[in-house]
Amino acid sequence: QVQLVESGGGLVQAGGSLRLSCAASGRTFRSYDMGWFRQAPAKEREFVAAISWSGGMTYYADSVKGRFTISRDNAKNTVYLQMNSLKPEDTAVYYCAARVGGVYYRDYAAGFGSWGQGTQVTVSS
């Protein structure tokens, strides 16, 4: 399994930006699809964005399309989530996740089995 460590969370005003990073251990990072999920207080964890192992395909939740961008740097074993035009409803703990790439999954949010510890994002109004 791959080990994941998120960073970059914090407190920001509505309309502001943050960039989350997720550093992965191991030499097989480039073989994993990567994803970001979030969990707000008293809510279920929800899918935010995903990127294929090659970086050629990306997927976004409707709530973040046009505002968030997922990217990866396989040379640095790192995946990023650039978050712009943040809203108070984006407040949550954000988790990085990994799944084996090149495999059929029922949907773009399925199959993620390795998780980071999470980083808090708070957007004030």
C-alpha positions in Angstrom: 0.0 0.0 0.0 1.0 3.6 -0.5 1.4 5.9 2.5 -0.2 9.4 2.1 0.3 12.6 3.9 -1.8 15.7 3.2 -0.8 19.3 3.9 -1.9 22.8 2.9 -5.1 23.2 4.8 -6.0 26.2 6.8 -8.4 29.1 7.4 -9.4 31.3 4.5 -12.1 33.8 3.7 -14.8 33.1 1.3 -13.6 33.8 -2.3 -10.1 32.9 -1.4 -7.8 30.1 -2.5 -5.8 27.2 -1.0 -3.7 24.5 -2.5 -3.6 21.1 -0.9 -0.8 18.7 -1.4 -0.6 15.0 -0.8 2.8 13.4 -0.7 3.0 9.6 -1.3 5.6 7.2 -0.3 6.9 4.4 -2.5 8.2 4.0 -6.0 4.9 2.9 -7.5 3.0 6.2 -7.1 2.7 6.6 -10.9 0.7 3.4 -11.0 -2.1 4.8 -8.7 -5.2 6.8 -9.5 -5.4 9.5 -6.9 -8.4 11.2 -5.4 -9.5 13.9 -3.0 -12.5 13.4 -0.7 -13.9 15.6 2.1 -16.0 15.2 5.2 -17.9 18.0 6.9 -19.1 17.8 10.5 -22.1 15.4 10.8 -22.0 14.6 7.1 -20.8 11.6 5.1 -17.5 11.6 3.4 -17.9 12.8 -0.2 -16.0 12.6 -3.4 -14.3 15.8 -4.6 -11.9 15.0 -7.4 -9.8 12.3 -9.0 -7.0 11.9 -11.5 -5.9 8.9 -13.4 -2.5 7.3 -12.9 -1.3 8.9 -16.1 -2.8 12.3 -15.3 -4.7 12.1 -18.6 -8.2 11.9 -17.0 -9.7 14.0 -14.3 -13.1 13.9 -12.6 -14.9 16.4 -10.4 -17.9 16.6 -8.2 -20.5 19.0 -9.6 -20.2 21.2 -6.5 -16.5 22.0 -7.2 -16.4 22.0 -11.1 -14.9 25.1 -12.4 -13.4 26.1 -9.0 -11.1 23.2 -8.1 -8.3 21.6 -10.1 -6.6 18.3 -9.4 -3.1 17.7 -10.7 -0.2 15.4 -10.1 3.6 15.4 -10.3 4.8 11.8 -10.7 8.4 12.9 -10.4 7.6 14.3 -6.9 5.1 11.6 -5.9 2.6 14.3 -5.1 -1.0 15.1 -6.0 -2.4 18.6 -5.6 -5.8 20.1 -5.2 -6.0 23.8 -6.2 -9.1 25.3 -4.7 -10.3 28.7 -5.9 -13.4 30.8 -5.1 -13.9 28.9 -1.9 -17.2 28.9 -0.2 -18.2 28.3 3.5 -19.8 25.1 2.4 -16.3 23.8 1.3 -15.4 23.7 5.0 -14.4 20.1 5.8 -11.5 17.7 6.5 -10.0 16.9 3.1 -8.5 13.4 2.6 -6.2 12.2 -0.1 -6.8 8.7 -1.4 -5.2 6.2 -3.8 -6.4 3.2 -5.8 -4.6 0.9 -8.2 -4.7 2.5 -11.7 -5.5 0.8 -15.0 -8.4 -1.2 -13.4 -12.1 -1.0 -14.2 -14.1 0.6 -11.4 -17.9 1.0 -11.3 -17.4 4.7 -11.1 -14.7 7.3 -10.6 -15.2 7.5 -6.9 -15.0 3.7 -6.2 -12.1 1.5 -5.2 -10.0 4.0 -3.1 -8.4 1.9 -0.3 -5.4 3.9 0.9 -6.1 7.1 2.8 -4.2 10.0 4.4 -4.9 11.4 7.8 -6.7 14.5 6.5 -6.2 18.2 6.6 -8.7 20.8 7.8 -10.0 23.4 5.5 -12.1 26.2 7.0 -13.8 28.9 4.9 -15.2 31.9 6.8 -18.0 34.0 5.4 
